Amino acid sequence: MKFTLSWLKEHLETDATLDEIVEALTRVGLEVEDVANPADRLKPFTIAKVLEARQHPNADRLRVLTVDAGDGKEPLQIVCGAPNARTGLVGVLARPGDYVPGIDVTLSVGKIRDVESFGMMCSERELELSEAHDGIIDLPDDAPVGMSYAAYVGLDDPVIEIGLTPNRPDCTGVSGIARDLAAVGLGKLKENRPAQIPGEGPCPVDVRLEFGDTPSLCPAFGLRLVRGVKNGPSPEWMQKRLRAIGLRPINALVDITNYITFDRGRPLHVFDAAKVKGDLVVRRGRDGEELLALDGRTYKVDDSICVIADDNGLESLAGIMGGELSGCTDETTDVLIESALWDEANIARTGRRLGINTDARYRFERGADPAFCLPGLELATRMVMDLCGGTPSKVTLAGAVPETDRSIEFPYAEVKRLSGLKLSEAEIKGVLTRLGFWVTGTGDTVRVAPPSWRPDIHGKADLVEEVVRIVGLDSVASTPLPRGATVARQMLTPAQVRRSQARRALAVRGMKEAVTWSFIPQDQAEAFGGGSPVLRLANPISADMSDMRPSLVPGLATAAQRNADRGYPDVALFEVGQVFTDDTPQGQSMVAAGLRRGTAVMTGADRHWAGNAPEVGVFDARADAEAVLAAIGAPVDKLMVFSESAPWLHPGRSGELRLGPKTVLARFGELHPRIARAFDLDGRLAVFEVYLDAVPLPKGKAGRSKGAFAASDLMPVRRDFAFVVEEAVTADRLLKAARAAEKTLISDVTLFDVYRGAGVAEGHKSLAIDVTLQPRERTLTEEEIDAVGAKIRAAVEKATGGTLRG
């Protein structure tokens, strides 16, 4: 929200300085984001007079000017090509060394067709005051030569920009900002309530609200016709204020509505009455209807969008933007002025859906003051009559302005209870009254009625916040929190602890954390097991963010490809976030996922003189998944490996980690080549997903201390076994059988060789394992070691049908 200092003083009678106003605005919650003084960039430019204008000796369209700068020095020689350059002209001078913003040039002494020029006489476009560049600025003859041009034309008016929170629609107008400053004691608020204007005859255009059985999107719609207006440029004071806040003056009728939008926070719209056919109908849009809007774009509407129509068709996107065909021009003589109230949620949805963000939408979606609906129409009528003339009709009103009367029972003691401030009842009442609240009753408890422009006030705490805001947060005493006598208990939930442990485990393994969108394109959602209609967004940010993600892998794969496209092919990324299978709470789960691309293995990536890093593969993804499961306390020693996995993983290079035959804790593998081709992903991608919610919680109450470390003083014994098994037998089955053969002595079993070839029958393979025996009480005898070996052979033969290789 932008406004100028002089504009503010139209509503606030104050002697406060700019610094005091800025400090007070931030103190009451209207944070000042910027203060800009246009005079600063126009400071070098001064008023000068042309003493003589003679023809350039070497150019027909140039003149050589002798210019008095008003500094008591010798006149300057300036070459000028403006058609209005003449003897006696009073204009604006820029000297060598001055920066001219409109042409982005710092002047220097130069020669133009062999004649030296010591500066230039400026046009309005060169000073970024307007688009006028047909000639140089032509000031009145009595303009004081040598004076600052900015000061002469009143451009030394600071522009203040504040950041508004969504709950303060009252401060989308300068009058509301002035009210807050008056409440804080920085001046006196000027009462500028519009007077009612008696109209001559009824408005010939009627308004109908046609919403049928659906909820009305327009509580009230006021309309008035003004006949015999003379449109044209708005007055200079209005144009200067609009330009100062970044608006382009168009014509008086349009400028009036823009001015009142910022002055009072009341958006309005004007129709050229000659272009409106029949009555105005406020209704929902229909499929197939289109509107050519004032921004030159054509918008398609449907029944979720509120529109204003007549017999010609659509005339306006209600509360957001008017139509081009019924807009006012210099030829407009009769004008219809609209002041309406709109459903806030519908305005916000329509604006997001169509991608339109206007000043009207900004105010209506926050909640325009309903009580100012008709007074705003009166104010606009008065300004139209004053600036354009004309005769108004009576006001026609469709619907009814909603009542906002509500009251809150408010004990004065609430201020001290919630804020610690010790204020008298008179001080509290004074603050609320200055803010426009109605306070009635006597004693310790009163009834407070919020004003119509404060839809955010609902309870006692809101009233206390208003008091503290105006009195000042710096008045609230700082109170240290009490120190507890004991160590605080763990505050994080088990799920939060797991997420933290998963992040740390993956970061230790050299992966970088990424945060991707929860929305992905529909084709990606379908490829990764999603795409259900219940997970499709009604109002997506863009077409590429249409569905809630069923997996974290698409986002990570897209991020990895972006890095590769920018010269960083070997990346290892992970993310801990939510995925979605349906629109129920049970369909939302927490997942830790990761991706390695190219040569981004844990030991290091890229090329090296000692040997290049290998490409990532399925076992890198499995190791990452197992590291996460170990970190979050999953029973890793009981996990089962299955070759079946998700269809988006490579069918021969993927697997699942399960707890039992059905509970899937993780999926891992290389991304399916078909998926990679479909989404333009190149390079090898090894991915995994760990389903954190599927890991069972530890039984009993978790303790802070670890169990006793069991270490044996006896040396371990290692034995190797090579078994010939059928090709279909997985190594995991063999390893599991070997481990279970003698649990008290076998501490570790690892696979160290897989062989196919001479000496092994076709359709079979040799799996060699290394078994570690760890005695606890005494050194094992050779007979005891052989007995364990026999148990291992028997267990493997029973589980896999394998035989010891000769």
MARVEXBA-853984 format. One record per residue (C-alpha): x, y, z; residue in one letter. Coordinates in steps of 0.02 Angstrom, whole numbers. Layout:
SITE        u        v        w   rest
SITE        X        Y        Z      A
...
//
This chain:
SITE        u        v        w   rest
SITE        0        0        0      M
SITE       76      166      -56      K
SITE       26      345      -17      F
SITE      108      515      -10      T
SITE      135      623      144      L
SITE       22      762       78      S
SITE     -114      634       41      W
SITE     -105      571      219      L
SITE     -125      748      284      K
SITE     -289      763      189      E
SITE     -358      648      325      H
SITE     -243      685      471      L
SITE     -215      854      548      E
SITE      -38      838      614      T
SITE      126      930      635      D
SITE      226      768      650      A
SITE      382      748      546      T
SITE      405      614      416      L
SITE      520      516      533      D
SITE      391      521      673      E
SITE      254      461      556      I
SITE      362      319      491      V
SITE      409      264      666      E
SITE      227      270      725      A
SITE      165      169      576      L
SITE      284       27      612      T
SITE      244       36      797      R
SITE       58        8      769      V
SITE       86     -140      653      G
SITE       84      -51      483      L
SITE      263      -93      443      E
SITE      348       35      331      V
SITE      438      -54      190      E
SITE      502       97       95      D
SITE      505      287       97      V
SITE      548      369      -68      A
SITE      558      554     -108      N
SITE      539      590     -295      P
SITE      629      753     -268      A
SITE      791      658     -235      D
SITE      808      597     -414      R
SITE      751      766     -482      L
SITE      865      865     -367      K
SITE      992      916     -502      P
SITE      860      990     -617      F
SITE      828     1177     -603      T
SITE      720     1307     -690      I
SITE      810     1402     -829      A
SITE      763     1533     -959      K
SITE      808     1535    -1144      V
SITE      883     1707    -1180      L
SITE      907     1674    -1364      E
SITE      864     1534    -1486      A
SITE      953     1539    -1654      R
SITE      964     1417    -1798      Q
SITE     1101     1286    -1792      H
SITE     1226     1325    -1931      P
SITE     1241     1143    -1987      N
SITE     1067     1068    -1954      A
SITE      894     1122    -2006      D
SITE      804     1044    -1857      R
SITE      921     1100    -1720      L
SITE      933     1264    -1626      R
SITE     1073     1339    -1524      V
SITE     1006     1408    -1360      L
SITE     1082     1534    -1243      T
SITE     1015     1485    -1072      V
SITE     1015     1581     -908      D
SITE     1032     1452     -766      A
SITE      993     1581     -631      G
SITE     1158     1553     -541      D
SITE     1237     1722     -582      G
SITE     1363     1645     -700      K
SITE     1386     1659     -887      E
SITE     1240     1591     -991      P
SITE     1257     1413    -1056      L
SITE     1260     1362    -1238      Q
SITE     1145     1214    -1271      I
SITE     1100     1126    -1434      V
SITE      916     1076    -1435      C
SITE      805      988    -1561      G
SITE      636     1019    -1479      A
SITE      509     1101    -1595      P
SITE      449     1219    -1458      N
SITE      622     1286    -1413      A
SITE      613     1476    -1429      R
SITE      676     1638    -1359      T
SITE      595     1677    -1190      G
SITE      545     1497    -1150      L
SITE      560     1449     -966      V
SITE      601     1263     -947      G
SITE      700     1134     -850      V
SITE      889     1125     -864      L
SITE     1006      976     -843      A
SITE     1192     1014     -836      R
SITE     1346      908     -876      P
SITE     1366      774     -741      G
SITE     1177      761     -709      D
SITE     1094      592     -730      Y
SITE      937      597     -839      V
SITE      827      448     -787      P
SITE      711      445     -938      G
SITE      853      412    -1059      I
SITE      971      327     -935      D
SITE     1115      444     -977      V
SITE     1237      547     -874      T
SITE     1267      708     -971      L
SITE     1436      771    -1023      S
SITE     1497      915    -1129      V
SITE     1481      863    -1310      G
SITE     1482      925    -1488      K
SITE     1327      912    -1596      I
SITE     1361      949    -1779      R
SITE     1522     1043    -1731      D
SITE     1435     1153    -1600      V
SITE     1473     1125    -1415      E
SITE     1327     1091    -1298      S
SITE     1338     1114    -1110      F
SITE     1183     1020    -1052      G
SITE     1005      996    -1112      M
SITE      829     1064    -1091      M
SITE      718      921    -1032      C
SITE      549      850    -1082      S
SITE      429      765     -960      E
SITE      474      592    -1023      R
SITE      658      624     -994      E
SITE      617      661     -813      L
SITE      497      510     -805      E
SITE      350      623     -765      L
SITE      243      567     -911      S
SITE      256      498    -1088      E
SITE      254      674    -1164      A
SITE      408      702    -1272      H
SITE      346      811    -1415      D
SITE      437      959    -1342      G
SITE      532     1020    -1191      I
SITE      442     1072    -1032      I
SITE      364     1244    -1053      D
SITE      337     1332     -886      L
SITE      246     1497     -851      P
SITE      347     1654     -882      D
SITE      347     1697     -696      D
SITE      427     1532     -644      A
SITE      578     1576     -534      P
SITE      739     1547     -631      V
SITE      868     1449     -532      G
SITE      740     1365     -417      M
SITE      731     1176     -398      S
SITE      604     1110     -523      Y
SITE      543      974     -402      A
SITE      506     1104     -268      A
SITE      420     1219     -393      Y
SITE      296     1088     -455      V
SITE      270     1007     -285      G
SITE      356      843     -322      L
SITE      449      849     -156      D
SITE      313      742      -78      D
SITE      380      582        3      P
SITE      297      418      -46      V
SITE      273      295       98      I
SITE      247      109       66      E
SITE      181       -4      203      I
SITE      159     -193      211      G
SITE      -16     -244      262      L
SITE      -64     -407      345      T
SITE     -222     -487      271      P
SITE     -325     -447      426      N
SITE     -316     -258      401      R
SITE     -432     -213      256      P
SITE     -469      -48      343      D
SITE     -292       11      303      C
SITE     -304      -21      116      T
SITE     -362      160      110      G
SITE     -266      316      166      V
SITE     -410      365      282      S
SITE     -390      204      381      G
SITE     -203      233      401      I
SITE     -239      409      464      A
SITE     -362      337      591      R
SITE     -226      227      667      D
SITE     -103      372      677      L
SITE     -235      481      761      A
SITE     -269      342      887      A
SITE      -85      335      932      V
SITE      -88      523      966      G
SITE        1      586      812      L
SITE     -135      706      761      G
SITE     -321      731      740      K
SITE     -425      631      617      L
SITE     -522      737      494      K
SITE     -703      682      472      E
SITE     -733      674      285      N
SITE     -895      576      277      R
SITE     -980      603      108      P
SITE    -1145      694      105      A
SITE    -1295      614       22      Q
SITE    -1333      684     -151      I
SITE    -1517      694     -200      P
SITE    -1541      621     -372      G
SITE    -1659      677     -509      E
SITE    -1773      534     -557      G
SITE    -1742      348     -545      P
SITE    -1593      262     -624      C
SITE    -1653      200     -794      P
SITE    -1543       44     -782      V
SITE    -1604      -87     -660      D
SITE    -1496     -217     -571      V
SITE    -1545     -397     -540      R
SITE    -1455     -526     -433      L
SITE    -1487     -695     -512      E
SITE    -1405     -838     -418      F
SITE    -1552     -959     -410      G
SITE    -1530    -1095     -281      D
SITE    -1342    -1065     -265      T
SITE    -1268     -950     -132      P
SITE    -1268     -767     -180      S
SITE    -1097     -698     -223      L
SITE    -1156     -516     -212      C
SITE    -1240     -458      -51      P
SITE    -1273     -282     -116      A
SITE    -1254     -187     -280      F
SITE    -1279        2     -289      G
SITE    -1293       92     -457      L
SITE    -1320      272     -511      R
SITE    -1326      359     -680      L
SITE    -1243      529     -706      V
SITE    -1299      616     -867      R
SITE    -1208      750     -964      G
SITE    -1031      723     -902      V
SITE     -881      793     -995      K
SITE     -738      670     -982      N
SITE     -557      720    -1005      G
SITE     -394      726     -909      P
SITE     -409      726     -720      S
SITE     -341      877     -624      P
SITE     -154      890     -601      E
SITE     -161      859     -411      W
SITE     -249      693     -437      M
SITE     -133      640     -577      Q
SITE       19      678     -469      K
SITE      -46      571     -326      R
SITE      -89      427     -439      L
SITE       80      434     -526      R
SITE      168      441     -358      A
SITE       95      272     -308      I
SITE      131      193     -476      G
SITE      -37      215     -566      L
SITE      -53      286     -741      R
SITE     -184      423     -757      P
SITE     -311      377     -893      I
SITE     -456      500     -889      N
SITE     -556      589     -756      A
SITE     -692      457     -738      L
SITE     -571      312     -719      V
SITE     -450      413     -612      D
SITE     -590      454     -489      I
SITE     -625      270     -458      T
SITE     -439      232     -437      N
SITE     -418      379     -320      Y
SITE     -563      327     -207      I
SITE     -497      147     -207      T
SITE     -337      206     -125      F
SITE     -410      352      -29      D
SITE     -550      257       58      R
SITE     -516       73       20      G
SITE     -679       69      -81      R
SITE     -659       -2     -258      P
SITE     -785       64     -385      L
SITE     -818       39     -569      H
SITE     -889      153     -705      V
SITE     -982       96     -861      F
SITE    -1012      201    -1015      D
SITE    -1202      203    -1005      A
SITE    -1219      217    -1194      A
SITE    -1131       49    -1213      K
SITE    -1241      -43    -1087      V
SITE    -1393     -127    -1164      K
SITE    -1539     -167    -1051      G
SITE    -1524     -201     -866      D
SITE    -1369     -261     -773      L
SITE    -1379     -440     -712      V
SITE    -1260     -505     -578      V
SITE    -1245     -694     -593      R
SITE    -1128     -840     -609      R
SITE    -1037     -862     -773      G
SITE    -1084     -994     -899      R
SITE     -972    -1116     -990      D
SITE     -914    -1045    -1156      G
SITE     -935     -862    -1107      E
SITE     -787     -745    -1130      E
SITE     -745     -566    -1081      L
SITE     -623     -446    -1164      L
SITE     -560     -356    -1008      A
SITE     -482     -185     -985      L
SITE     -308     -261     -985      D
SITE     -334     -315    -1166      G
SITE     -342     -501    -1124      R
SITE     -489     -617    -1153      T
SITE     -545     -723    -1005      Y
SITE     -653     -880    -1010      K
SITE     -777     -900     -867      V
SITE     -882    -1038     -790      D
SITE    -1010    -1055     -652      D
SITE     -880    -1031     -515      S
SITE     -849     -850     -571      I
SITE     -963     -704     -532      C
SITE     -996     -588     -679      V
SITE    -1097     -434     -725      I
SITE    -1191     -450     -889      A
SITE    -1319     -358     -994      D
SITE    -1409     -395    -1157      D
SITE    -1244     -380    -1251      N
SITE    -1161     -515    -1145      G
SITE    -1028     -503    -1011      L
SITE     -978     -328     -956      E
SITE     -867     -359     -804      S
SITE     -778     -488     -697      L
SITE     -868     -442     -537      A
SITE     -757     -356     -410      G
SITE     -598     -386     -510      I
SITE     -594     -301     -681      M
SITE     -713     -218     -801      G
SITE     -739     -255     -985      G
SITE     -658     -161    -1129      E
SITE     -819     -139    -1227      L
SITE     -911      -39    -1091      S
SITE     -760       62    -1034      G
SITE     -764      252    -1025      C
SITE     -676      359    -1156      T
SITE     -662      544    -1193      D
SITE     -826      529    -1291      E
SITE     -923      465    -1139      T
SITE    -1069      580    -1091      T
SITE    -1174      469     -977      D
SITE    -1094      358     -847      V
SITE    -1155      220     -731      L
SITE    -1062      216     -564      I
SITE    -1058       47     -475      E
SITE    -1025       18     -291      S
SITE    -1051     -162     -235      A
SITE    -1007     -293     -106      L
SITE     -937     -462     -157      W
SITE     -905     -631      -78      D
SITE     -724     -623      -18      E
SITE     -682     -807      -46      A
SITE     -753     -807     -222      N
SITE     -654     -651     -269      I
SITE     -493     -735     -208      A
SITE     -529     -898     -301      R
SITE     -574     -807     -462      T
SITE     -418     -699     -454      G
SITE     -304     -850     -429      R
SITE     -390     -952     -562      R
SITE     -381     -817     -695      L
SITE     -212     -751     -640      G
SITE     -277     -574     -612      I
SITE     -214     -467     -468      N
SITE     -294     -296     -468      T
SITE     -313     -162     -335      D
SITE     -499     -202     -326      A
SITE     -467     -388     -298      R
SITE     -337     -347     -164      Y
SITE     -468     -253      -63      R
SITE     -623     -357      -95      F
SITE     -541     -522      -49      E
SITE     -489     -447      118      R
SITE     -661     -376      151      G
SITE     -714     -200      100      A
SITE     -811      -99      230      D
SITE     -995     -142      197      P
SITE    -1056       16      283      A
SITE     -959      123      158      F
SITE    -1037       41        6      C
SITE    -1168      175      -25      L
SITE    -1069      322       50      P
SITE     -930      274      -72      G
SITE    -1055      291     -214      L
SITE    -1103      463     -150      E
SITE     -920      515     -140      L
SITE     -889      457     -319      A
SITE    -1044      549     -379      T
SITE     -986      711     -297      R
SITE     -813      699     -375      M
SITE     -886      660     -547      V
SITE    -1000      812     -534      M
SITE     -857      923     -474      D
SITE     -732      869     -608      L
SITE     -843      818     -754      C
SITE    -1011      900     -720      G
SITE    -1172      806     -750      G
SITE    -1338      771     -667      T
SITE    -1357      616     -556      P
SITE    -1506      501     -542      S
SITE    -1564      420     -383      K
SITE    -1472      267     -321      V
SITE    -1542       95     -360      T
SITE    -1492      -43     -239      L
SITE    -1505     -229     -272      A
SITE    -1491     -340     -119      G
SITE    -1457     -262       50      A
SITE    -1305     -198      140      V
SITE    -1272     -328      275      P
SITE    -1281     -279      457      E
SITE    -1114     -291      548      T
SITE    -1177     -250      722      D
SITE    -1096     -363      850      R
SITE    -1037     -333     1027      S
SITE     -908     -413     1140      I
SITE     -917     -422     1329      E
SITE     -750     -352     1383      F
SITE     -679     -349     1560      P
SITE     -549     -211     1574      Y
SITE     -443     -332     1677      A
SITE     -411     -434     1519      E
SITE     -282     -306     1464      V
SITE     -173     -338     1617      K
SITE     -205     -526     1617      R
SITE     -152     -551     1436      L
SITE      -20     -416     1414      S
SITE       40     -366     1586      G
SITE        4     -182     1549      L
SITE      -67      -83     1695      K
SITE     -185       40     1610      L
SITE     -331      135     1682      S
SITE     -507      103     1620      E
SITE     -509      278     1545      A
SITE     -349      243     1446      E
SITE     -417       79     1378      I
SITE     -583      157     1331      K
SITE     -495      304     1250      G
SITE     -390      192     1137      V
SITE     -541       91     1081      L
SITE     -647      245     1052      T
SITE     -512      329      945      R
SITE     -503      172      839      L
SITE     -690      184      804      G
SITE     -752       54      929      F
SITE     -915       89     1021      W
SITE     -895       64     1210      V
SITE    -1050       59     1322      T
SITE    -1079       13     1503      G
SITE    -1003       56     1671      T
SITE     -903      -42     1797      G
SITE     -764     -168     1771      D
SITE     -846     -249     1620      T
SITE     -915     -157     1467      V
SITE     -984     -203     1298      R
SITE     -879     -158     1147      V
SITE     -948     -150      970      A
SITE     -814     -162      833      P
SITE     -836      -43      685      P
SITE     -894     -107      516      S
SITE     -720      -86      442      W
SITE     -641     -211      565      R
SITE     -703     -385      516      P
SITE     -553     -462      605      D
SITE     -613     -420      782      I
SITE     -707     -566      860      H
SITE     -663     -582     1045      G
SITE     -584     -511     1200      K
SITE     -407     -557     1149      A
SITE     -428     -457      988      D
SITE     -476     -303     1089      L
SITE     -325     -324     1202      V
SITE     -215     -336     1048      E
SITE     -285     -171      984      E
SITE     -248      -85     1150      V
SITE      -71     -154     1157      V
SITE      -42     -108      975      R
SITE      -85       74     1004      I
SITE       -6       93     1176      V
SITE      150        9     1108      G
SITE      228     -162     1124      L
SITE      381      -79     1196      D
SITE      275      -40     1350      S
SITE      256     -225     1388      V
SITE      385     -274     1518      A
SITE      507     -412     1473      S
SITE      483     -561     1589      T
SITE      610     -702     1586      P
SITE      544     -878     1578      L
SITE      565     -974     1742      P
SITE      706    -1100     1746      R
SITE      651    -1275     1789      G
SITE      734    -1368     1930      A
SITE      745    -1529     1830      T
SITE      799    -1576     1655      V
SITE      655    -1552     1535      A
SITE      577    -1706     1461      R
SITE      588    -1740     1276      Q
SITE      465    -1626     1186      M
SITE      475    -1702     1013      L
SITE      356    -1838      960      T
SITE      425    -2007      901      P
SITE      381    -1958      722      A
SITE      478    -1795      736      Q
SITE      628    -1887      809      V
SITE      624    -2012      666      R
SITE      621    -1876      535      R
SITE      770    -1792      616      S
SITE      866    -1956      628      Q
SITE      829    -1996      446      A
SITE      892    -1825      389      R
SITE     1051    -1842      490      R
SITE     1087    -2018      427      A
SITE     1071    -1966      245      L
SITE     1171    -1806      268      A
SITE     1312    -1910      346      V
SITE     1311    -2017      189      R
SITE     1353    -1864       83      G
SITE     1178    -1823       20      M
SITE     1107    -1647        8      K
SITE      932    -1610       71      E
SITE      806    -1542      -55      A
SITE      632    -1473      -28      V
SITE      520    -1498     -180      T
SITE      340    -1452     -216      W
SITE      201    -1564     -149      S
SITE      117    -1545     -320      F
SITE      178    -1629     -480      I
SITE      112    -1642     -659      P
SITE      -29    -1765     -690      Q
SITE       75    -1878     -804      D
SITE      211    -1895     -671      Q
SITE       81    -1932     -537      A
SITE        5    -2070     -644      E
SITE      176    -2144     -684      A
SITE      219    -2158     -499      F
SITE       56    -2239     -444      G
SITE      -51    -2083     -416      G
SITE     -161    -1977     -528      G
SITE     -323    -2010     -434      S
SITE     -457    -1877     -465      P
SITE     -475    -1849     -277      V
SITE     -294    -1791     -272      L
SITE     -312    -1667     -415      R
SITE     -307    -1484     -364      L
SITE     -458    -1375     -400      A
SITE     -350    -1219     -416      N
SITE     -170    -1270     -456      P
SITE      -30    -1142     -457      I
SITE       10    -1196     -634      S
SITE      -28    -1337     -755      A
SITE      133    -1423     -700      D
SITE       72    -1431     -519      M
SITE      -97    -1512     -541      S
SITE      -89    -1668     -429      D
SITE      -34    -1708     -252      M
SITE      123    -1815     -260      R
SITE      112    -2004     -230      P
SITE      301    -2014     -215      S
SITE      449    -1901     -177      L
SITE      552    -1973     -319      V
SITE      478    -1867     -462      P
SITE      525    -1705     -376      G
SITE      700    -1766     -336      L
SITE      726    -1833     -512      A
SITE      672    -1668     -588      T
SITE      788    -1573     -470      A
SITE      933    -1688     -515      A
SITE      902    -1661     -701      Q
SITE      900    -1471     -677      R
SITE     1070    -1485     -592      N
SITE     1135    -1594     -733      A
SITE     1074    -1470     -864      D
SITE     1176    -1336     -775      R
SITE     1337    -1435     -770      G
SITE     1319    -1531     -605      Y
SITE     1279    -1709     -661      P
SITE     1338    -1806     -507      D
SITE     1217    -1759     -368      V
SITE     1150    -1852     -217      A
SITE      988    -1779     -151      L
SITE      865    -1830      -17      F
SITE      701    -1766       51      E
SITE      592    -1806      200      V
SITE      411    -1761      167      G
SITE      233    -1816      145      Q
SITE      157    -1918        4      V
SITE      -26    -1946      -34      F
SITE     -129    -2096      -90      T
SITE     -304    -2025      -61      D
SITE     -390    -1876       19      D
SITE     -412    -1954      191      T
SITE     -296    -1928      341      P
SITE     -243    -2110      325      Q
SITE     -193    -2078      144      G
SITE      -56    -1957      197      Q
SITE      108    -2032      254      S
SITE      286    -1979      292      M
SITE      426    -2040      180      V
SITE      615    -2020      174      A
SITE      675    -2033       -6      A
SITE      841    -2011      -92      G
SITE      921    -2011     -263      L
SITE     1098    -2032     -327      R
SITE     1141    -1986     -506      R
SITE     1290    -2025     -615      G
SITE     1443    -2064     -509      T
SITE     1378    -1989     -347      A
SITE     1424    -2140     -240      V
SITE     1457    -2120      -55      M
SITE     1646    -2131      -74      T
SITE     1650    -1983     -194      G
SITE     1601    -1936     -371      A
SITE     1677    -1884     -536      D
SITE     1846    -1919     -614      R
SITE     2009    -1947     -520      H
SITE     2188    -1990     -568      W
SITE     2184    -2145     -458      A
SITE     2028    -2209     -542      G
SITE     1859    -2140     -587      N
SITE     1711    -2168     -471      A
SITE     1591    -2306     -527      P
SITE     1413    -2267     -581      E
SITE     1280    -2280     -448      V
SITE     1174    -2437     -443      G
SITE     1045    -2536     -349      V
SITE     1161    -2577     -203      F
SITE     1197    -2393     -170      D
SITE     1010    -2363     -153      A
SITE      990    -2515      -41      R
SITE     1133    -2458       72      A
SITE     1053    -2287       91      D
SITE      884    -2362      133      A
SITE      959    -2481      261      E
SITE     1056    -2336      340      A
SITE      894    -2239      365      V
SITE      805    -2391      438      L
SITE      950    -2423      558      A
SITE      952    -2240      611      A
SITE      767    -2236      655      I
SITE      773    -2397      755      G
SITE      701    -2524      634      A
SITE      746    -2707      668      P
SITE      871    -2717      526      V
SITE      927    -2892      571      D
SITE      749    -2956      542      K
SITE      720    -2875      374      L
SITE      681    -2981      222      M
SITE      735    -2934       46      V
SITE      611    -2961      -95      F
SITE      647    -2939     -279      S
SITE      471    -2875     -315      E
SITE      455    -2687     -310      S
SITE      363    -2536     -380      A
SITE      327    -2531     -568      P
SITE      425    -2368     -586      W
SITE      586    -2458     -533      L
SITE      697    -2564     -647      H
SITE      624    -2741     -645      P
SITE      794    -2826     -631      G
SITE      883    -2698     -522      R
SITE      765    -2659     -380      S
SITE      693    -2734     -223      G
SITE      597    -2708      -62      E
SITE      644    -2719      121      L
SITE      502    -2797      219      R
SITE      467    -2839      399      L
SITE      378    -3003      373      G
SITE      303    -3050      205      P
SITE      181    -2902      195      K
SITE      248    -2747      287      T
SITE      350    -2646      162      V
SITE      474    -2531      249      L
SITE      574    -2474       98      A
SITE      590    -2486      -91      R
SITE      753    -2464     -183      F
SITE      830    -2484     -354      G
SITE      871    -2399     -518      E
SITE      737    -2295     -601      L
SITE      644    -2386     -740      H
SITE      715    -2336     -912      P
SITE      537    -2311     -977      R
SITE      503    -2181     -841      I
SITE      670    -2095     -874      A
SITE      634    -2080    -1060      R
SITE      456    -2019    -1032      A
SITE      515    -1873     -925      F
SITE      679    -1833    -1016      D
SITE      790    -1894     -874      L
SITE      963    -1949     -932      D
SITE     1100    -2036     -837      G
SITE     1084    -2179     -714      R
SITE      973    -2142     -565      L
SITE      974    -2248     -407      A
SITE      828    -2206     -292      V
SITE      747    -2266     -132      F
SITE      598    -2229      -23      E
SITE      585    -2272      163      V
SITE      409    -2271      235      Y
SITE      438    -2198      407      L
SITE      260    -2225      469      D
SITE      271    -2412      430      A
SITE      416    -2443      549      V
SITE      345    -2508      714      P
SITE      378    -2408      870      L
SITE      494    -2486      999      P
SITE      408    -2589     1133      K
SITE      405    -2514     1305      G
SITE      466    -2344     1358      K
SITE      621    -2286     1268      A
SITE      768    -2250     1380      G
SITE      906    -2123     1361      R
SITE     1048    -2245     1392      S
SITE     1111    -2378     1274      K
SITE     1123    -2561     1324      G
SITE     1284    -2633     1392      A
SITE     1418    -2659     1262      F
SITE     1458    -2844     1249      A
SITE     1637    -2876     1194      A
SITE     1726    -3043     1201      S
SITE     1906    -3067     1249      D
SITE     1917    -3220     1136      L
SITE     1972    -3215      955      M
SITE     1836    -3246      824      P
SITE     1846    -3393      705      V
SITE     1807    -3374      519      R
SITE     1758    -3512      398      R
SITE     1715    -3503      213      D
SITE     1579    -3608      129      F
SITE     1534    -3618      -56      A
SITE     1362    -3688      -98      F
SITE     1296    -3737     -269      V
SITE     1114    -3684     -283      V
SITE      987    -3666     -422      E
SITE      991    -3501     -518      E
SITE      821    -3448     -446      A
SITE      883    -3456     -265      V
SITE      922    -3284     -196      T
SITE     1076    -3250      -90      A
SITE      966    -3180       47      D
SITE      884    -3349       76      R
SITE     1052    -3432       93      L
SITE     1121    -3299      211      L
SITE      967    -3306      321      K
SITE      977    -3496      335      A
SITE     1162    -3488      381      A
SITE     1133    -3357      516      R
SITE      994    -3460      595      A
SITE     1098    -3619      604      A
SITE     1183    -3573      770      E
SITE     1129    -3404      838      K
SITE     1234    -3411      997      T
SITE     1400    -3427      905      L
SITE     1374    -3353      730      I
SITE     1401    -3164      739      S
SITE     1408    -3122      554      D
SITE     1378    -3200      383      V
SITE     1427    -3110      222      T
SITE     1423    -3155       38      L
SITE     1592    -3133      -46      F
SITE     1580    -3223     -213      D
SITE     1454    -3274     -347      V
SITE     1518    -3394     -481      Y
SITE     1444    -3469     -640      R
SITE     1548    -3570     -761      G
SITE     1659    -3723     -770      A
SITE     1627    -3846     -631      G
SITE     1452    -3781     -597      V
SITE     1305    -3862     -686      A
SITE     1203    -3758     -807      E
SITE     1057    -3673     -721      G
SITE     1153    -3666     -558      H
SITE     1273    -3546     -473      K
SITE     1398    -3549     -332      S
SITE     1373    -3434     -183      L
SITE     1523    -3417      -66      A
SITE     1494    -3352      110      I
SITE     1609    -3298      252      D
SITE     1546    -3354      424      V
SITE     1616    -3275      584      T
SITE     1602    -3374      746      L
SITE     1623    -3275      906      Q
SITE     1652    -3381     1063      P
SITE     1596    -3301     1227      R
SITE     1655    -3412     1369      E
SITE     1801    -3518     1305      R
SITE     1902    -3554     1150      T
SITE     1812    -3670     1030      L
SITE     1885    -3841      992      T
SITE     1903    -3905      816      E
SITE     1761    -4028      847      E
SITE     1644    -3888      902      E
SITE     1688    -3784      748      I
SITE     1654    -3933      634      D
SITE     1487    -3962      722      A
SITE     1435    -3783      684      V
SITE     1490    -3807      504      G
SITE     1381    -3962      491      A
SITE     1232    -3865      558      K
SITE     1262    -3728      428      I
SITE     1269    -3856      286      R
SITE     1110    -3939      346      A
SITE     1016    -3775      367      A
SITE     1066    -3711      195      V
SITE     1023    -3876      111      E
SITE      851    -3876      194      K
SITE      814    -3694      150      A
SITE      885    -3686      -26      T
SITE      922    -3863      -84      G
SITE     1104    -3813     -103      G
SITE     1251    -3929      -86      T
SITE     1427    -3893      -31      L
SITE     1537    -3864     -183      R
SITE     1675    -3992     -200      G
//
